[in-house]
Amino acid sequence: MKIIKGFQGAAFGLADGLIMLLGLVIGVAEATSNPTSVIIAGIAGGIANSFGNAIGFYISELTERGQQIYERSKLKNKVLVHSKKEAVVSGIFTFFTTLLALVVPVAPFFFFGIYQSMILAVTVAVILLFLLGNYVGKLSRENPIKTGIKFAILGIIGAVVCYLVGDFLRHLLIEGVFKIF
């Protein structure tokens, strides 16, 4: 199975983008019941997350490259060293896949009501996370179904936690009641 250069960045951007944006839109939807607020928060959050992920992943790759260079020169290990170009490509892939990921959780709010959009966003994001996990499982020679389920469960956990936070904030900030779930 051939792996595309930068796939690690693309996988990171897609997984992080889906989980973060799904949580963001579910939390804002529950807190406000306002599709416009969800769309604004989702797009602004998605763009900010894209830049943050790309820069963070690029820095991480450069840090790993520095460690590889150190191990190769000082410890005489025969480790492969990432090129600077690989770090840039990974950062670019991370940016665009995180940006692409914002479409999945945000798009339903343009066309459907709050609760239908929440259900559709969770469903599509969880399916995509399962498929990504399945592919990663195949690459790492782990059970693809188990890895896919693990990725999907992480997305569901993020959505549930953010739903509960949104519910808490709605009660506190909009209704003026301190109510925990």
TILUM-149119 format. One line per field, with one value per residue (C-alpha): residue number from 1; residue in three letters; chain; x, y, z. Coordinates in nm, 4 decimals, decimal comma, m for minus. Example, Ala and Ser with C-alpha at 12.3 -4.5 7.8 and 13.67 -1.06 7.14 Angstrom:
<gumars>
zavex	(1|2);
palo	(ALA|SER);
fifi	(A|A);
c1	(1,2300|1,3670);
c2	(m0,4500|m0,1060);
c3	(0,7800|0,7140);
</gumars>
This chain:
<gumars>
zavex	(1|2|3|4|5|6|7|8|9|10|11|12|13|14|15|16|17|18|19|20|21|22|23|24|25|26|27|28|29|30|31|32|33|34|35|36|37|38|39|40|41|42|43|44|45|46|47|48|49|50|51|52|53|54|55|56|57|58|59|60|61|62|63|64|65|66|67|68|69|70|71|72|73|74|75|76|77|78|79|80|81|82|83|84|85|86|87|88|89|90|91|92|93|94|95|96|97|98|99|100|101|102|103|104|105|106|107|108|109|110|111|112|113|114|115|116|117|118|119|120|121|122|123|124|125|126|127|128|129|130|131|132|133|134|135|136|137|138|139|140|141|142|143|144|145|146|147|148|149|150|151|152|153|154|155|156|157|158|159|160|161|162|163|164|165|166|167|168|169|170|171|172|173|174|175|176|177|178|179|180|181);
palo	(MET|LYS|ILE|ILE|LYS|GLY|PHE|GLN|GLY|ALA|ALA|PHE|GLY|LEU|ALA|ASP|GLY|LEU|ILE|MET|LEU|LEU|GLY|LEU|VAL|ILE|GLY|VAL|ALA|GLU|ALA|THR|SER|ASN|PRO|THR|SER|VAL|ILE|ILE|ALA|GLY|ILE|ALA|GLY|GLY|ILE|ALA|ASN|SER|PHE|GLY|ASN|ALA|ILE|GLY|PHE|TYR|ILE|SER|GLU|LEU|THR|GLU|ARG|GLY|GLN|GLN|ILE|TYR|GLU|ARG|SER|LYS|LEU|LYS|ASN|LYS|VAL|LEU|VAL|HIS|SER|LYS|LYS|GLU|ALA|VAL|VAL|SER|GLY|ILE|PHE|THR|PHE|PHE|THR|THR|LEU|LEU|ALA|LEU|VAL|VAL|PRO|VAL|ALA|PRO|PHE|PHE|PHE|PHE|GLY|ILE|TYR|GLN|SER|MET|ILE|LEU|ALA|VAL|THR|VAL|ALA|VAL|ILE|LEU|LEU|PHE|LEU|LEU|GLY|ASN|TYR|VAL|GLY|LYS|LEU|SER|ARG|GLU|ASN|PRO|ILE|LYS|THR|GLY|ILE|LYS|PHE|ALA|ILE|LEU|GLY|ILE|ILE|GLY|ALA|VAL|VAL|CYS|TYR|LEU|VAL|GLY|ASP|PHE|LEU|ARG|HIS|LEU|LEU|ILE|GLU|GLY|VAL|PHE|LYS|ILE|PHE);
fifi	(A|A|A|A|A|A|A|A|A|A|A|A|A|A|A|A|A|A|A|A|A|A|A|A|A|A|A|A|A|A|A|A|A|A|A|A|A|A|A|A|A|A|A|A|A|A|A|A|A|A|A|A|A|A|A|A|A|A|A|A|A|A|A|A|A|A|A|A|A|A|A|A|A|A|A|A|A|A|A|A|A|A|A|A|A|A|A|A|A|A|A|A|A|A|A|A|A|A|A|A|A|A|A|A|A|A|A|A|A|A|A|A|A|A|A|A|A|A|A|A|A|A|A|A|A|A|A|A|A|A|A|A|A|A|A|A|A|A|A|A|A|A|A|A|A|A|A|A|A|A|A|A|A|A|A|A|A|A|A|A|A|A|A|A|A|A|A|A|A|A|A|A|A|A|A|A|A|A|A|A|A);
c1	(0,0000|0,1550|0,1394|0,1283|0,3917|0,2193|m0,0494|0,0320|m0,0510|m0,3646|m0,4860|m0,4150|m0,5946|m0,8978|m0,9315|m0,8676|m1,0830|m1,3770|m1,3577|m1,2944|m1,5496|m1,8106|m1,7745|m1,7813|m2,0970|m2,2793|m2,1930|m2,2923|m2,6096|m2,7180|m2,6263|m2,7931|m3,0406|m2,9383|m2,8149|m2,6522|m2,4440|m2,3433|m2,2376|m2,0373|m1,8681|m1,8043|m1,6457|m1,4404|m1,3373|m1,2566|m1,0322|m0,8562|m0,8163|m0,6732|m0,4019|m0,3320|m0,3095|m0,0885|0,1539|0,1529|0,2100|0,4879|0,6619|0,6160|0,7726|1,0676|1,1127|1,1071|1,3562|1,5883|1,5646|1,6385|1,9433|2,0681|2,0191|2,1919|2,4954|2,5444|2,4017|2,5133|2,1650|2,0724|1,7375|1,5773|1,5646|1,2606|1,3461|1,2327|1,0178|0,8361|0,7610|0,6193|0,4124|0,2729|0,1800|0,0057|m0,1854|m0,2834|m0,4152|m0,6273|m0,7704|m0,8625|m1,0257|m1,2067|m1,3249|m1,5193|m1,7652|m1,8994|m2,0256|m2,1218|m2,3001|m2,6209|m2,6924|m2,7383|m3,0251|m3,1932|m3,3198|m3,0939|m3,1636|m3,1735|m2,8424|m2,6871|m2,7870|m2,6650|m2,3346|m2,2647|m2,3628|m2,1487|m1,8497|m1,8591|m1,8763|m1,5768|m1,3824|m1,4602|m1,3366|m1,0188|m0,9566|m1,0208|m0,7578|m0,5069|m0,5705|m0,4869|m0,1677|m0,0517|m0,1534|m0,3992|m0,7583|m0,9132|m1,2619|m1,1385|m0,9291|m1,2234|m1,4517|m1,1900|m1,1757|m1,5569|m1,5937|m1,3470|m1,5619|m1,8781|m1,7151|m1,6105|m1,9626|m2,1295|m1,8951|m1,9449|m2,3219|m2,3214|m2,1017|m2,3353|m2,6347|m2,4674|m2,3763|m2,7300|m2,8741|m2,6142|m2,5751|m2,9081|m3,1544|m2,9573|m2,9846|m2,6937|m2,7941|m2,5665|m2,7332);
c2	(0,0000|0,3274|0,6273|0,9793|1,2200|1,4403|1,1820|1,2082|1,5798|1,5146|1,2490|1,4776|1,7721|1,5649|1,3919|1,7042|1,9201|1,6822|1,6267|1,9907|2,1385|1,8789|1,9619|2,3344|2,3302|2,0871|2,2978|2,6268|2,4726|2,3439|2,6701|2,9075|2,7114|2,9633|2,8294|3,1629|3,1544|2,7960|2,8822|3,1875|2,9985|2,6955|2,8896|3,1206|2,8284|2,6110|2,8716|2,9412|2,5673|2,5225|2,7799|2,6497|2,2895|2,3707|2,5800|2,3346|2,0347|2,2157|2,3015|1,9440|1,8095|2,0491|1,9475|1,5811|1,6593|1,8240|1,5192|1,2916|1,4985|1,4865|1,1086|1,0559|1,2718|1,2328|0,8907|0,7392|0,5979|0,5373|0,7134|0,8712|1,2488|1,4409|1,7023|2,0607|2,0111|1,7208|1,9436|2,2129|1,9623|1,8094|2,1550|2,2393|1,9100|1,9705|2,3178|2,2106|1,8931|2,0818|2,3492|2,0819|1,9200|2,2327|2,1678|1,8451|1,9744|2,3234|2,2539|2,1018|2,4254|2,6080|2,3783|2,2157|2,2961|2,2852|1,9309|1,7766|1,9512|1,8272|1,4680|1,4923|1,6561|1,3887|1,1051|1,2170|1,3124|0,9791|0,7884|0,9828|0,9270|0,5552|0,5433|0,7328|0,5006|0,2003|0,3210|0,3994|0,0523|m0,1046|0,1022|0,0075|m0,3578|m0,3325|m0,4443|m0,1826|m0,2226|m0,1728|0,1276|0,2744|0,2250|0,3866|0,6972|0,7125|0,6803|0,9660|1,1854|1,0852|1,1584|1,5038|1,5768|1,4580|1,6565|1,9727|1,9198|1,9047|2,2149|2,3969|2,2904|2,4142|2,7475|2,7934|2,7489|2,9746|3,2549|3,2649|3,1453|3,2798|2,9494|2,7542|2,4051|2,1104|1,8977);
c3	(0,0000|m0,1113|0,1221|m0,0159|0,1191|0,3717|0,4523|0,8215|0,8080|0,6050|0,8492|1,1437|0,9809|0,8891|1,2266|1,4317|1,2062|1,2211|1,5969|1,6883|1,4509|1,5301|1,8984|1,8277|1,6160|1,8462|2,1514|1,9863|1,8415|2,1814|2,3542|2,1090|1,8907|1,6244|1,2876|1,2002|1,5190|1,4443|1,0888|1,2002|1,4840|1,2619|0,9770|1,2015|1,4244|1,1243|0,9652|1,2955|1,3558|1,0037|1,0664|1,4177|1,3009|1,0028|1,2056|1,4959|1,2703|1,0817|1,4103|1,5293|1,2089|1,2407|1,6038|1,5071|1,2280|1,4818|1,7058|1,4105|1,3154|1,6747|1,6989|1,3691|1,4498|1,8251|1,8959|1,5647|1,4995|1,1393|1,1559|0,8532|0,8690|0,7458|0,4888|0,5370|0,2266|0,3953|0,6937|0,4645|0,2641|0,5840|0,7125|0,3845|0,3837|0,7459|0,6621|0,3681|0,5209|0,8391|0,6230|0,4222|0,7449|0,8398|0,5575|0,7094|1,0450|0,9235|0,5917|0,7364|0,9275|0,5953|0,4952|0,7959|1,1437|1,4485|1,5659|1,2182|1,1414|1,4647|1,3874|1,0279|1,1284|1,3896|1,1553|0,8613|1,0795|1,2634|0,9336|0,7980|1,1199|1,0990|0,7377|0,8277|1,1223|0,9020|0,6539|0,9293|1,0742|0,7402|0,7105|1,0600|1,0173|1,3043|1,2893|1,0562|1,2040|1,5622|1,4617|1,2701|1,5699|1,7970|1,5738|1,5559|1,9340|1,9870|1,7631|1,9498|2,2864|2,1653|2,0386|2,3607|2,5866|2,3799|2,3720|2,7525|2,7753|2,5334|2,7410|3,0601|2,8993|2,7601|3,1082|3,2702|3,0160|2,8341|3,0962|3,3926|3,5798|3,7214|3,6134|3,5555|3,2907);
</gumars>
